[in-house]
Structure formats: structure tokens, C-alpha cells
Amino acid sequence: MNTDHRPVYIDLRKINLPVSALISITHRLSGMYVFFITLPLMLALIFFSTESEDSFNNLSLFLKDYKFILGLIVLSFCILWYHILSGVRHLIMDAHIGESLIASKYSAIFTISLWIITTSFVFWRIFS
């Protein structure tokens, strides 16, 4: 007979994670996105924009015509910005600043709020 009463599976929809845990998980996910999507995209943009003046002009005309692609590029850089902000938060906590539960909750809320405000400003400036 099994006396272990731990759950056999974890249903993430039923678990109420604190906001500090969510920002930690999304920091890891954004790191994978940055490594596999944003970094190659950034390198391709740098390559095509610095190859020649004509390639730069062709790239800018392409991005002006295809706003959806431009939006994906901007979103990728906004995810990079989120990764940087949450990484700085983690580094500050590694320095034993704001390690208490209430401080980590408020720093997570501040980080997410700062990211939302700056990201919405970037999208507003580019697409208005």
C-alpha cells in the first residue's frame, strides 16, 4: 500500500503560483526565446543592414511594407527587454536585496509593470 500522498501529476491550472514564481518561469522561457529567435533575427538584421547601402534600403522598404514582420521583430526585442529587466531583478536578489516574500512580490510587480509600460510605449511610437 502506498502511503505517499503527493500528487501523481501536476495540473498547472489548479496551482496558484506567486507572481515572483511566474516571473522566474517567464524569465527562463524568455531566455530560450531570445537565444533561439531573437539572437538569429538580430544577427540577420545586422547582416542585411550593413552589407551595402542598397541592402539597407531594401530592408527598410520591406519592413515598411510588411508591418506584421516589423511587429514580430519589435516583439522579439521587447521579449529581450523583458529578459533583461527580470534578469536584473534576479541579480539584485542574488545580492541579497529584496529577498523577503513581500519584497520579491513587489519587485516582480514593478518589473512586469515597467516592462508593460515601456513595451506599450515602443509599440505606440512605432505603429502610430
N, C-alpha and C positions, 0 to 999 in steps of 0.2 A: 504494500500500500504506500502511495506517495504522500508524504507529509509536507511536501513543499507546496506552498500556496501562492507562489509567484505566478504572474500571468504567463501563459504559453506564448501568446502573441501580443504585440503592442499595437493598439489602434490609435494612431496619432490624432484622429479627430476627437477622441474622448479625453485626451490628456491636455490639461491646461498648463502649458509651459509659461514661465515668466518671460517678460519682454527681454530680459537680459539673455536668456537662453535662446530666444528666437534670433536676436541679433548675432549671437555667436554662430548659430547654424547658418544663417544667411551670409555671414562673413566667409565661411568656408565655401558655400555654394558660389558666391560671387568671385571668390578666388579661382575656382575651376573655370568659370565663365571667362574671366579675364585672361587666364592662361591659354585656353583653347579657342576663344573667339576674338576678344579684344586685341590681344597681342599680335596675332597674324593679320588682323584687319589693320591695325596701326602700322605694321611693317609694310603692308601692301600700299596703304595710302602714302606713306613716306616715299616708297619706291616710285610710284606713279606720279607723285607731285614734284619730285626732284630730278626725274630723268631728263626732262627738257622743258622748255617753256611751252611748247605745243602740248605735251602730255599733261602739264598742269592745267592749261586752258581747257583741254578736253575733259579732264576730271571735274573741273568746276562746272562746266556746262552739263555734264552728265548728272552731277548732284543737284543742279538747279532743276533739271527736267524730271528727275525721279525723286520726289520728296519722301517716298516711302523708304528708299535706300538711305537717304540722308537721316531720316528718323531712326533707322536701325543703328547707324553709325553713332549718332548722338546718344542713343540709349546705351550703346556699348560703353561709351566714355562716361556716362552717368553711373553705370554699374561699377566702372573702375573708380570713380569718385566715392561711391558708397563703400567700396572695399578699402579705400584709403582712410576714410573717416572712421569706419569701425575698427580698422587696424590701429589707428592712433589711440582710439578708446581702449583697445586691448593692451597696447603698450603702456598707457598711463596706469592701467590697473596692474600690469606686471611690476610697475614701480611702487606698488602698494598704496596707491592713491585711489580712493573711492572703491574699496573692496567690499564694504558692507552691502547688505542686500538692498537697502533703501538707496544708497548712493549708486549702486550698479543699475538699479531700476531707472533712476532719474538720468543717469548718463546715457543709458540706452535710448530713452525717450528723447533726450536732447540730440543725440546723434541722428536718429531717424527723422526728427523734425528739421534739423539743419539740412539733411540730405533732400528731403521733400521740398523745402523752400528753395534751395539752390538749384535743384533739378527743374522745378517748375519755372524758375526764372530763366534758365537756359533755354528750355523749350519755347517759352513765351518770346524771348528775344530772337530766336532763330526762325520760328514759324509765324511771326506776326508781320 
